[in-house]
């Protein structure tokens, strides 16, 4: 998808219609431009883009007033990202903001070594090879990352409070995203938590398994009663399918962020989801004002939130303990 973003078009999702008028305005009144590279479809990430815009406004840049945003999306097809990144680089923007996945950052890095790149992604950017250091990024890349994998044991503890007794619980991860040693350590931590709460742990590795129906069929065959999704799993592009299959199969699900729960998922525990997108917008604005990437350390989460969808719990026949409801940051009735 290739468009120029403006607020009112985001509201209606009819953004494509604005491309030509905005390009004409850019010719009449040259404004600094930011490239926005996204790996997902537009609809699920509109709120994230709003957060980027809010961060820009924190630095006194307002989209379509004193800064332009040129948008590219691979719509869930990562093979398109290198070409889209090259298109943005050819426009010579002041910076490129990469959203939702490390693949967007890699594509941008491959396309330019000089234009500043700001990311808002999940996972450890050092482990993913995106930056050499959190404190003082080298080259032209910095941003904000939701490094919340250490929360997985806590996610499982919460899930065990509502999981059907005596049935296995599953941990869904993507072993391709991190070194094998890290994957094994995480699995051991999750096994300890599951066993402490009287459950067997079933590990479901999504690497090389694009068939979501087969994944759920496998969990049903093993009588899995609940599952936790790793933040480095591959489920962002399958969000609505995962929520629907969780409901139809009667399997309770713990998600890594509130977007799943707002869309009908059961429960999430993770970092404040929009914090790092807002940071990315703020960093983009600071770069527009002349700050250097090397002086902008990678930001990690500072706040966590527990969100529960009570309607989904009722549909699944789950009684959420009152103590858990009191601890929740938000309960969707």
Secondary structure, DSSP 8 states (H G I E B T S, - for coil): -EEE--HHHHHHT-GGGGHHHHHHHHHHS--EEEEEEESS-SGGGHHHHHHHHHHHHHTT--BTTTEEEEEEE-TT-GGGHHHHHHHHHHTT-SEEEEES-HHHHHHHHHH-SSSEEEEEEES-TTTTTS-S-SSS--TTEEEEEE--GGGHHHHHHHHHTTS-TTS-EEEEE-GGGS-HHHHHHHHHHHHHHHHHTT--EEEEE-TT---HHHHHHHHHHTT--EEEE-TTSSGGGGHHHHHHHHHHHT-EEEESSHHHHHTT-SEEEEE-TTHHHHHHHHHHHHHHTT--GGGS--EE---EEEEEEHHHHHHTT----HHHHHH-SEEE-
